[in-house]
Amino acid sequence: MRLTAVIWTERDEKRYVTPGGWPPTAEDIRLAEDYEKMLKNTFEQIIERLTEKGFFDMKPSLKKWFLLGKELQFLDDSDLRKKCDPDFEHTWRALYDLATDLAPTANIPANGERAEGRRNHFYMCYRLAKLPWNTLKSLNWRMWNDICMSFSPDMWKDHARLLRWLIDKSLAGSEKIDGKKLRHALIAIRHVAGEKASVKRNTNLLSRRELNKVLDEELKKQNAGKNEAYAHENDKA
């Protein structure tokens, strides 16, 4: 059985969470304790390294959270994490308790809201650092938050190509991303590759040219619809 430990801070009570809610065995608990101890020790070292880099003196920014995300990449190769939490089902939530100093203090969610998914700060930093800084430097944190909220788990499997297209369309010849263009491009990506896409497709099976073509067509369709709606409003006026 695979699990991890989660500390519920309002009661200062540790609970062991298992897939399916099955009672943990003694071996499960031992592994969870080892995993938690490893995380605590690792984050003590991470905090030391980030302190040397001036992390705690930096204002909240994409660059700051990119530094944190780089440090979180150790989780990918952790054997204990693979045994205890292979799908990252509980790790992101637990980090709010184990690495509180690294979360933005103004935004720490209540315990029940520390989801492991798209709204989790540690998860967003981890995803951010999967990309080269040159790809990201034209974004800000709010834009990255919008991207994380829009991308489904399947979309992350092809994130490099989807994000490259997204940023190219949002820049559109400028050095600064246009927020409105970014939102429209995100809508196009969701319509092509999202959980509610009208045509279910695995974008990894498409060549880069094929992927860009279907995304361009979807974006063109959206722009045509906007222009039609604008013309209709003018006619009524």
C-alpha positions in Angstrom: 0.0 0.0 0.0 1.3 3.5 -0.8 0.7 6.5 1.4 2.2 9.6 2.9 1.7 11.5 6.2 -0.2 14.7 6.4 -0.1 16.9 9.5 -3.4 18.7 10.2 -2.0 21.8 12.0 -5.2 23.1 13.5 -5.3 20.1 15.9 -1.6 19.4 15.7 -2.6 15.8 14.7 -0.8 13.6 12.3 -2.9 11.5 10.0 -1.8 8.7 7.6 -3.6 8.8 4.3 -3.8 5.8 2.0 -5.3 5.3 -1.5 -8.8 4.2 -1.1 -8.8 5.1 2.6 -7.6 1.6 3.7 -6.1 1.4 7.2 -2.3 1.6 7.0 -0.2 -1.3 8.0 2.9 -1.0 10.3 5.1 -1.1 7.2 3.0 1.7 5.6 3.5 3.8 8.6 7.2 3.2 8.8 7.6 4.2 5.1 5.5 7.3 5.7 7.6 8.3 8.7 10.8 7.8 6.7 9.3 9.9 3.8 8.3 12.7 6.1 11.8 12.7 7.8 13.5 12.8 4.4 11.3 15.7 3.3 12.1 17.7 6.5 15.8 17.1 6.2 15.9 18.0 2.5 13.9 21.2 3.0 16.3 22.3 5.8 19.1 22.0 3.2 16.9 23.8 0.5 16.2 26.7 2.9 20.0 27.1 3.5 20.7 27.1 -0.3 17.9 29.6 -1.0 19.0 31.8 1.8 22.4 32.0 0.2 20.8 33.0 -3.1 18.8 35.8 -1.4 15.5 34.1 -1.9 13.9 35.4 1.3 14.9 39.0 0.4 13.3 38.8 -3.0 9.8 40.2 -3.6 7.2 37.7 -4.9 8.0 37.2 -8.6 8.2 34.6 -11.3 12.0 34.5 -10.8 11.7 33.9 -7.1 9.2 31.0 -7.5 11.3 29.6 -10.4 14.2 29.2 -7.9 11.9 27.3 -5.5 10.7 25.2 -8.3 14.2 24.2 -9.3 14.8 22.9 -5.7 11.5 20.9 -5.9 12.8 18.8 -8.8 14.4 16.3 -6.4 11.0 14.8 -5.9 11.0 13.2 -9.3 13.9 10.8 -8.5 13.0 10.2 -4.8 12.6 6.4 -4.3 10.7 7.1 -1.0 8.3 9.4 -2.8 7.7 6.8 -5.5 6.9 4.2 -2.8 4.7 6.5 -0.6 3.1 8.9 -3.1 3.7 7.7 -6.7 1.1 10.1 -8.2 1.9 13.1 -5.9 -1.5 12.6 -4.4 -0.6 14.1 -1.0 2.9 15.5 -1.2 2.0 19.0 -2.4 -0.6 19.4 0.4 1.9 18.1 3.0 4.5 20.7 2.0 2.5 23.5 3.5 3.2 22.0 6.8 6.7 20.7 6.2 8.0 23.8 4.3 5.8 26.6 5.6 8.7 29.2 5.3 8.7 28.7 1.5 5.1 29.4 0.9 3.8 33.0 0.4 2.5 33.9 3.9 -0.3 36.0 2.6 -1.8 33.1 0.6 -1.5 30.0 2.8 -4.8 28.2 2.4 -6.8 26.5 5.1 -5.9 22.8 5.6 -8.9 21.5 3.8 -8.1 23.6 0.8 -4.4 22.5 0.3 -5.2 20.6 -2.8 -2.4 18.7 -4.6 -3.6 20.0 -7.9 -3.7 23.2 -9.8 -4.2 25.7 -7.0 -1.2 24.5 -4.9 1.7 26.9 -4.8 4.4 24.3 -4.5 2.9 22.4 -7.5 2.9 25.6 -9.6 6.5 26.3 -8.7 7.5 22.7 -9.5 5.8 22.9 -12.9 7.3 26.3 -13.6 10.9 25.0 -13.3 10.3 22.3 -15.8 10.8 24.9 -18.5 13.9 26.9 -19.5 14.0 30.4 -18.1 14.3 31.9 -21.6 10.8 30.5 -22.3 9.3 32.0 -19.2 11.0 35.4 -18.8 8.2 37.2 -20.8 5.5 35.9 -18.3 4.6 37.1 -14.8 3.3 35.0 -11.9 -0.4 35.9 -12.5 -0.1 34.7 -16.1 1.6 31.5 -14.9 -1.3 31.0 -12.4 -3.8 31.3 -15.3 -1.8 28.7 -17.3 -1.7 26.2 -14.4 -5.4 26.6 -13.8 -6.1 25.9 -17.5 -3.9 22.9 -18.1 -5.2 19.4 -17.4 -3.0 16.5 -16.4 -3.0 15.2 -20.0 -2.0 18.7 -21.3 1.1 18.7 -19.1 2.3 15.6 -20.9 2.8 17.8 -24.0 3.4 21.0 -22.1 6.6 22.1 -23.9 5.0 22.4 -27.3 1.7 23.7 -26.0 3.4 26.4 -24.0 5.7 27.4 -26.9 2.7 27.9 -29.1 0.9 29.8 -26.3 3.7 32.2 -25.7 4.4 32.8 -29.4 0.7 33.7 -30.0 0.6 35.9 -26.9 3.7 37.8 -27.8 2.7 38.3 -31.5 5.8 40.2 -32.5 6.2 42.0 -29.2 8.7 41.5 -26.3 5.9 41.7 -23.8 3.0 39.2 -23.5 -0.5 40.6 -24.1 -2.7 39.4 -21.3 -5.8 39.4 -23.6 -4.1 37.4 -26.3 -2.8 34.9 -23.7 -6.4 34.3 -22.4 -7.7 33.8 -25.9 -4.8 31.4 -26.7 -5.5 29.4 -23.5 -9.1 29.0 -24.5 -8.0 27.7 -27.9 -5.7 25.2 -26.2 -8.5 24.0 -23.9 -10.8 23.5 -26.9 -8.2 21.4 -28.7 -6.6 19.5 -25.8 -8.6 20.1 -22.7 -10.7 17.7 -20.7 -13.9 19.1 -22.3 -12.6 19.3 -25.9 -15.2 18.4 -28.4 -12.7 16.1 -30.2 -10.7 13.9 -27.8 -7.1 13.7 -29.0 -3.7 12.9 -27.7 -1.6 15.8 -28.9 1.6 13.8 -28.4 0.7 11.8 -31.4 0.6 15.0 -33.6 3.7 16.4 -35.3 4.6 19.9 -34.2 3.3 21.2 -37.6 0.0 19.3 -37.2 -0.4 20.5 -33.6 0.3 24.2 -34.5 -2.1 23.9 -37.4 -5.1 22.6 -35.3 -4.3 25.3 -32.6 -4.1 28.0 -35.2 -7.4 27.0 -36.7 -9.1 27.0 -33.3 -7.7 30.4 -32.5 -8.9 31.7 -35.9 -12.3 30.3 -35.2 -12.5 32.2 -31.9 -11.3 35.5 -33.5 -13.9 35.1 -36.2 -16.6 34.6 -33.6 -15.5 37.7 -31.7 -15.5 39.8 -34.8 -19.0 38.6 -35.7 -20.3 39.4 -32.2 -18.7 42.8 -32.4 -20.3 43.5 -35.7 -23.7 42.4 -34.4 -23.4 44.8 -31.4 -22.6 47.6 -33.8 -25.6 46.8 -35.9 -27.8 47.0 -32.9 -26.3 50.3 -31.9 
